[in-house]
Amino acid sequence: MFLQKPLGMLALLDEESRFPKGTDTTLLNKFNNNLAPQYFSTPRQSSLVFKVQHYAGNVIYDARRFLQKNRDTLAADVIVLLRGSARLLVRSLFQNPLTKTGRSVNRIQINFPN
């Protein structure tokens, strides 16, 4: 339910985040229209609350600011700082350019010294 493409919860969140006029309400509507009712529901008393059936039981989430948090990206100066790190792992993670959606343009390959 979370990772399925194209209609998993995270894919839907990512998709809605790309729409400039997307709101928490439109995100919740997208969840309602695309997620299986045995795992996802919205209680009637609140418009921005939803419930997910996890393996350990039901968990209730508040959808307010979901899109805002998902759109939050690292500032360019922070990326430049991380690319210049003395740590090979950190430097390697931030070397590849990213697309507008935050995906790596190239595959990352890290070769650690023996």
N, CA, C and O of each residue as an XYZ file, in Angstrom:
456
protein
N       0.814     -1.197      0.000
C       0.000      0.000      0.000
C       0.858      1.261      0.000
O       0.491      2.254     -0.629
N       1.982      1.237      0.689
C       2.797      2.446      0.768
C       3.678      2.647     -0.451
O       3.782      3.762     -0.961
N       4.308      1.593     -0.922
C       5.334      1.733     -1.947
C       4.896      1.338     -3.349
O       5.673      1.490     -4.291
N       3.690      0.841     -3.518
C       3.234      0.417     -4.841
C       3.242      1.600     -5.797
O       2.914      2.727     -5.428
N       3.626      1.311     -7.037
C       3.559      2.333     -8.077
C       2.555      1.860     -9.098
O       2.517      0.657     -9.353
N       1.762      2.676     -9.689
C       1.720      4.133     -9.526
C       0.777      4.605     -8.429
O       0.654      5.810     -8.208
N       0.108      3.688     -7.737
C      -0.950      4.108     -6.835
C      -0.680      3.830     -5.354
O      -1.627      3.746     -4.571
N       0.560      3.689     -4.959
C       0.864      3.548     -3.545
C       0.768      4.893     -2.850
O       0.781      5.938     -3.500
N       0.672      4.865     -1.548
C       0.507      6.095     -0.775
C       1.656      7.084     -1.008
O       1.413      8.277     -1.193
N       2.893      6.601     -0.999
C       4.030      7.506     -1.200
C       4.098      8.031     -2.626
O       4.474      9.183     -2.842
N       3.740      7.199     -3.604
C       3.715      7.660     -4.997
C       2.642      8.734     -5.186
O       2.860      9.717     -5.895
N       1.491      8.543     -4.554
C       0.416      9.544     -4.644
C       0.819     10.842     -3.957
O       0.525     11.928     -4.457
N       1.491     10.735     -2.818
C       1.976     11.919     -2.114
C       2.990     12.666     -2.969
O       2.933     13.891     -3.079
N       3.912     11.933     -3.573
C       4.919     12.550     -4.429
C       4.272     13.214     -5.642
O       4.646     14.324     -6.024
N       3.311     12.537     -6.238
C       2.621     13.090     -7.406
C       1.870     14.377     -7.047
O       1.976     15.374     -7.761
N       1.130     14.359     -5.968
C       0.356     15.541     -5.566
C       1.271     16.699     -5.174
O       0.899     17.861     -5.337
N       2.461     16.394     -4.659
C       3.415     17.438     -4.273
C       3.916     18.217     -5.480
O       4.322     19.371     -5.345
N       3.893     17.607     -6.646
C       4.369     18.284     -7.861
C       3.363     19.281     -8.417
O       3.728     20.152     -9.207
N       2.107     19.163     -8.017
C       1.088     20.097     -8.500
C       1.127     21.369     -7.665
O       0.933     21.310     -6.451
N       1.374     22.520     -8.292
C       1.469     23.765     -7.526
C       0.190     24.091     -6.749
O       0.250     24.699     -5.680
N      -0.961     23.687     -7.285
C      -2.225     23.989     -6.605
C      -2.720     22.829     -5.749
O      -3.855     22.850     -5.273
N      -1.873     21.814     -5.549
C      -2.256     20.693     -4.700
C      -2.402     21.129     -3.253
O      -1.612     21.934     -2.759
N      -3.404     20.604     -2.580
C      -3.646     20.940     -1.172
C      -3.743     19.648     -0.369
O      -3.793     18.554     -0.931
N      -3.768     19.790      0.933
C      -3.926     18.610      1.782
C      -5.267     17.930      1.513
O      -5.372     16.707      1.603
N      -6.284     18.712      1.186
C      -7.601     18.154      0.871
C      -7.557     17.366     -0.432
O      -8.128     16.278     -0.511
N      -6.890     17.896     -1.458
C      -6.807     17.149     -2.723
C      -5.970     15.884     -2.558
O      -6.232     14.875     -3.213
N      -4.965     15.935     -1.686
C      -4.172     14.745     -1.397
C      -5.044     13.676     -0.741
O      -5.001     12.509     -1.130
N      -5.826     14.073      0.244
C      -6.697     13.127      0.928
C      -7.735     12.540     -0.022
O      -8.053     11.354      0.062
N      -8.268     13.367     -0.927
C      -9.200     12.870     -1.946
C      -8.518     11.836     -2.841
O      -9.122     10.825     -3.199
N      -7.276     12.090     -3.197
C      -6.518     11.146     -4.030
C      -6.314      9.829     -3.289
O      -6.452      8.756     -3.876
N      -5.989      9.909     -2.005
C      -5.865      8.694     -1.198
C      -7.189      7.924     -1.177
O      -7.212      6.709     -1.378
N      -8.291      8.642     -0.933
C      -9.607      8.006     -0.872
C      -9.966      7.306     -2.175
O     -10.569      6.233     -2.163
N      -9.598      7.908     -3.290
C      -9.968      7.361     -4.596
C      -9.068      6.220     -5.057
O      -9.450      5.467     -5.954
N      -7.889      6.072     -4.471
C      -6.920      5.117     -5.008
C      -6.443      4.030     -4.050
O      -5.872      3.034     -4.495
N      -6.661      4.194     -2.764
C      -6.147      3.209     -1.815
C      -7.242      2.232     -1.392
O      -8.415      2.594     -1.304
N      -6.846      1.014     -1.137
C      -7.785     -0.047     -0.776
C      -8.468      0.257      0.557
O      -7.795      0.587      1.534
N      -9.794      0.151      0.608
C     -10.521      0.500      1.842
C     -10.214     -0.402      3.029
O     -10.451      0.001      4.168
N      -9.696     -1.608      2.808
C      -9.368     -2.452      3.955
C      -8.126     -1.954      4.688
O      -7.886     -2.347      5.829
N      -7.321     -1.079      4.036
C      -6.111     -0.544      4.659
C      -6.175      0.955      4.942
O      -5.355      1.482      5.693
N      -7.144      1.636      4.345
C      -7.192      3.093      4.435
C      -8.634      3.552      4.602
O      -9.536      3.041      3.937
N      -8.849      4.521      5.497
C     -10.184      5.111      5.632
C     -10.065      6.517      6.203
O      -9.050      6.880      6.798
N     -11.119      7.296      6.010
C     -11.180      8.639      6.578
C     -12.386      8.705      7.506
O     -13.516      8.512      7.059
N     -12.167      8.973      8.783
C     -13.296      9.136      9.703
C     -14.161     10.320      9.268
O     -13.652     11.312      8.745
N     -15.423     10.211      9.480
C     -16.358     11.242      8.998
C     -16.290     12.552      9.785
O     -16.668     13.599      9.259
N     -15.820     12.515     11.021
C     -15.870     13.714     11.839
C     -14.832     14.772     11.454
O     -14.997     15.937     11.815
N     -13.779     14.406     10.740
C     -12.740     15.377     10.395
C     -12.334     15.200      8.938
O     -12.174     14.077      8.460
N     -12.172     16.304      8.249
C     -11.865     16.215      6.823
C     -10.388     15.965      6.541
O     -10.055     15.509      5.447
N      -9.498     16.242      7.475
C      -8.074     16.086      7.197
C      -7.404     14.988      8.031
O      -6.186     14.994      8.207
N      -8.188     14.068      8.532
C      -7.655     12.955      9.303
C      -7.921     11.679      8.520
O      -8.980     11.515      7.915
N      -6.934     10.769      8.540
C      -7.153      9.476      7.900
C      -6.545      8.374      8.739
O      -5.668      8.616      9.568
N      -7.019      7.165      8.516
C      -6.596      6.015      9.299
C      -5.979      4.981      8.370
O      -6.518      4.686      7.303
N      -4.842      4.433      8.790
C      -4.155      3.390      8.036
C      -4.099      2.142      8.908
O      -3.732      2.204     10.081
N      -4.468      1.009      8.315
C      -4.393     -0.276      9.008
C      -2.993     -0.831      8.828
O      -2.662     -1.347      7.761
N      -2.164     -0.731      9.865
C      -0.811     -1.276      9.868
C      -0.842     -2.694     10.410
O      -1.869     -3.146     10.917
N       0.262     -3.388     10.308
C       0.342     -4.751     10.844
C       0.090     -4.771     12.349
O      -0.391     -5.770     12.883
N       0.412     -3.674     13.036
C       0.253     -3.619     14.486
C      -1.070     -3.002     14.915
O      -1.334     -2.888     16.112
N      -1.902     -2.605     13.967
C      -3.198     -2.005     14.296
C      -3.441     -0.729     13.522
O      -2.661     -0.361     12.643
N      -4.526     -0.059     13.855
C      -4.896      1.184     13.180
C      -4.067      2.354     13.706
O      -3.841      2.481     14.909
N      -3.619      3.203     12.784
C      -2.891      4.417     13.141
C      -3.605      5.582     12.469
O      -3.883      5.544     11.271
N      -3.898      6.612     13.246
C      -4.598      7.786     12.730
C      -3.576      8.885     12.464
O      -2.724      9.175     13.304
N      -3.674      9.491     11.279
C      -2.766     10.559     10.849
C      -3.551     11.833     10.598
O      -4.724     11.786     10.230
N      -2.909     12.956     10.795
C      -3.462     14.260     10.458
C      -2.770     14.716      9.178
O      -1.546     14.845      9.155
N      -3.522     14.958      8.129
C      -2.952     15.283      6.819
C      -2.544     16.745      6.683
O      -1.993     17.130      5.651
N      -2.794     17.548      7.674
C      -2.417     18.965      7.562
C      -0.914     19.104      7.391
O      -0.136     18.537      8.157
N      -0.515     19.865      6.381
C       0.880     20.188      6.043
C       1.664     19.004      5.477
O       2.888     19.080      5.377
N       0.989     17.910      5.103
C       1.684     16.786      4.472
C       2.403     17.242      3.210
O       3.577     16.928      3.017
N       1.709     17.976      2.354
C       2.329     18.415      1.096
C       3.462     19.387      1.355
O       4.511     19.297      0.718
N       3.271     20.299      2.263
C       4.319     21.281      2.584
C       5.582     20.569      3.052
O       6.686     20.930      2.645
N       5.427     19.563      3.901
C       6.584     18.825      4.400
C       7.243     18.016      3.295
O       8.466     17.887      3.267
N       6.453     17.475      2.392
C       7.007     16.674      1.302
C       7.726     17.538      0.273
O       8.646     17.065     -0.394
N       7.320     18.791      0.137
C       7.953     19.706     -0.820
C       9.237     20.305     -0.265
O      10.017     20.888     -1.018
N       9.469     20.174      1.015
C      10.648     20.742      1.658
C      11.907     20.067      1.115
O      12.017     18.842      1.148
N      12.839     20.849      0.624
C      14.075     20.313      0.059
C      15.286     20.956      0.744
O      15.162     21.960      1.446
N      16.432     20.364      0.527
C      17.658     20.941      1.070
C      18.027     22.208      0.304
O      17.900     22.262     -0.920
N      18.473     23.195      1.012
C      18.916     24.433      0.380
C      20.186     24.164     -0.417
O      20.977     23.290     -0.062
N      20.377     24.916     -1.491
C      21.528     24.718     -2.381
C      22.848     24.845     -1.634
O      23.779     24.088     -1.910
N      22.953     25.782     -0.696
C      24.217     25.943      0.030
C      24.506     24.754      0.940
O      25.670     24.446      1.195
N      23.470     24.082      1.431
C      23.675     22.882      2.246
C      24.192     21.743      1.371
O      25.074     20.990      1.787
N      23.651     21.616      0.167
C      24.114     20.585     -0.769
C      25.578     20.819     -1.130
O      26.362     19.871     -1.179
N      25.953     22.071     -1.382
C      27.344     22.397     -1.696
C      28.245     22.026     -0.523
O      29.324     21.467     -0.723
N      27.817     22.327      0.678
C      28.577     21.982      1.875
C      28.764     20.465      1.985
O      29.870     19.997      2.255
N      27.688     19.694      1.776
C      27.762     18.236      1.877
C      28.623     17.635      0.762
O      29.298     16.629      0.980
N      28.604     18.233     -0.413
C      29.445     17.749     -1.521
C      30.922     17.947     -1.230
O      31.761     17.260     -1.813
N      31.253     18.863     -0.350
C      32.642     19.106      0.005
C      33.061     18.429      1.302
O      34.124     18.733      1.843
N      32.242     17.518      1.804
C      32.529     16.844      3.069
C      33.836     16.058      3.020
O      34.222     15.544      1.969
N      34.505     15.970      4.147
C      35.713     15.148      4.264
C      35.365     13.662      4.308
O      36.232     12.822      4.071
N      34.132     13.333      4.602
C      33.677     11.932      4.663
C      33.275     11.456      3.276
O      32.420     12.058      2.627
N      33.894     10.375      2.830
C      33.630      9.821      1.499
C      32.162      9.486      1.298
O      31.591      9.816      0.258
N      31.544      8.839      2.271
C      30.142      8.453      2.132
C      29.248      9.670      1.935
O      28.424      9.689      1.021
N      29.399     10.677      2.775
C      28.577     11.885      2.674
C      28.814     12.573      1.339
O      27.862     12.954      0.657
N      30.063     12.733      0.966
C      30.419     13.378     -0.302
C      29.803     12.619     -1.477
O      29.260     13.229     -2.398
N      29.888     11.284     -1.444
C      29.373     10.455     -2.532
C      27.859     10.559     -2.663
O      27.331     10.530     -3.775
N      27.163     10.678     -1.549
C      25.705     10.756     -1.586
C      25.200     12.020     -2.261
O      24.082     12.043     -2.775
N      26.002     13.062     -2.265
C      25.549     14.338     -2.803
C      26.273     14.759     -4.080
O      26.130     15.908     -4.496
N      27.043     13.876     -4.717
C      27.770     14.215     -5.934
C      26.887     14.252     -7.175
O      27.052     15.124     -8.027
N      25.960     13.319     -7.282
C      25.141     13.228     -8.489
C      24.099     14.325     -8.541
O      23.493     14.657     -7.522
N      23.883     14.894     -9.723
C      22.825     15.899     -9.857
C      21.459     15.240     -9.687
O      21.293     14.048     -9.947
N      20.485     16.035     -9.245
C      19.140     15.533     -9.025
C      18.166     16.153    -10.019
O      18.369     17.271    -10.491
N      17.109     15.413    -10.328
C      16.042     15.951    -11.167
C      15.174     16.858    -10.303
O      15.399     16.966     -9.098
N      14.186     17.510    -10.907
C      13.286     18.389    -10.159
C      12.474     17.623     -9.124
O      12.019     18.206     -8.139
N      12.289     16.341     -9.333
C      11.530     15.525     -8.372
C      12.418     14.934     -7.296
O      11.928     14.222     -6.419
N      13.733     15.217     -7.343
C      14.635     14.756     -6.315
C      15.272     13.407     -6.574
O      15.930     12.855     -5.692
N      15.090     12.869     -7.761
C      15.706     11.582     -8.089
C      17.098     11.812     -8.647
O      17.374     12.831     -9.278
N      17.956     10.856     -8.404
C      19.323     10.934     -8.900
C      19.338     10.748    -10.412
O      18.673      9.856    -10.940
N      20.090     11.586    -11.101
C      20.215     11.480    -12.553
C      21.008     10.232    -12.913
O      20.685      9.553    -13.887
N      22.035      9.927    -12.142
C      22.891      8.764    -12.371
C      22.809      7.826    -11.173
O      22.439      8.226    -10.069
N      23.163      6.574    -11.420
C      23.250      5.630    -10.299
C      24.452      5.986     -9.445
O      25.506      6.368     -9.954
N      24.277      5.857     -8.148
C      25.373      6.149     -7.228
C      26.196      4.886     -7.016
O      25.651      3.827     -6.707
N      27.504      5.002     -7.181
C      28.402      3.898     -6.896
C      29.496      4.428     -5.985
O      30.208      5.372     -6.326
N      29.614      3.813     -4.838
C      30.591      4.254     -3.846
C      31.651      3.171     -3.726
O      31.332      2.020     -3.431
N      32.903      3.528     -3.950
C      34.022      2.601     -3.795
C      34.828      3.028     -2.587
O      35.529      4.040     -2.612
N      34.719      2.240     -1.530
C      35.445      2.545     -0.306
C      36.840      1.946     -0.371
O      37.026      0.842     -0.883
N      37.823      2.678      0.150
C      39.174      2.121      0.182
C      39.235      0.946      1.163
O      38.496      0.909      2.147
N      40.122     -0.011      0.884
C      40.258     -1.181      1.770
C      40.933     -0.840      3.064
O      41.121     -1.712      3.911
